[in-house]
Structure formats: C-alpha cells, structure tokens
C-alpha cells in the first residue's frame, strides 16, 4: 500500500523528408491492461505524447498526431487504489494533419469489472498543432471514457480538469473536452467535481 509513479514520454520524431508520405505519430500509455491488473496504494501518472516536427525549413511532416493515455483498459479486471493523473498531455506540433487526443482513463473492454479509488484527473489536456491548409488540427481531451459495453465500474470521487485547445492553419481546428463518457457500462461514483474547457 505504498506509492507508485509512472512517467512516460513519446515523441513523434523529426522529419528530413521532402515528400508527404511520412507519418510522425506518437502514442503514450501510462498503463495498458490487456488482462487483469491490480494497483495498490496511490499511483501517480505523468504522461506526454508529442507529435512530429521537421529538422529543416524545407522538410515536410506528413501526419503528425499525438495521443496520450493515462490508463487504457482492454482487460476483464482492473482494481486500483487512488489515482493521481498529474499530467496526461497530447501536444501536436505540425503536419498535414496535426491533431492531438488525451485520455485520463479509457476503457474499451466488454463486461469488465473495474474498481477504482479516488480518481484525480489533475491535468488532462490536448493541443492541436499547425496543420497544412486544408488539414486537421483538432484537439480532444477526455477525463474518463468507457467505450466498452456491459460490466461494472465503481469509483470513489472524480475530480480534475480537462482542457482542449485547437491548432492553427488547417481547414478544421475543432475541439472537444469531456469529463466523463459512459457508453453502456454500469458506473457508480460517490461524487463528481470536474472542470471542462474547450477552445
């Protein structure tokens, strides 16, 4: 029942290419559960995904996406103590498309049994990059997203902040920030106090 720290950084790389076929994409996972997992005590997360960039002014970045997950659950069972998601940030830099997505907690499993302590989503944020004209520079930030069906999710207190800021230059720079999304699982929480900003 001690404390755990998870630090993950993923970088999309640097382009020297002069064509648009390259993809400079980063995905960062704090915890990827494919089966059954138990985290005892307090677990803190510091997760950063950064999209690709170019090494010289004449280089071209194809697609430069960034996606960051605090916890990604594919498994049938997950049990944790308190969770402190100090930072889960996705930062796109540039590219034909330069969009960013951040998830504090994402569940895609069907009929999963998930038991959580307090879930403190301190800083879940996404920042779109500089897209090419006609490209996409969207930013999405989700605190807790259960896309799976069935199952039971039990949590204590949800607190925290979700922020999504669109990028520049592209044809689209849409933003979406959401605190909790629940598809069709049974979700029981003691309390929810979330701040959500999309701009």
ABEGO torsion letter per residue (X at the ends): XBBBBBBBBBBAEBBABABAABBBBBBBBABBBABBBBBBEBBBBBBBBBBBBBABAABBBBBBBBBBBABBBABABBBBBBBBBABBBBBBABEABBBBBBBABBBABBGBBBBBBBBBBABBBBBBBBBBBGBBABBBBBABBBABBEEBBBBBBBBEBBBBBBBBGBABBBBBBBABBBBABBBBBABBBBBBBBX
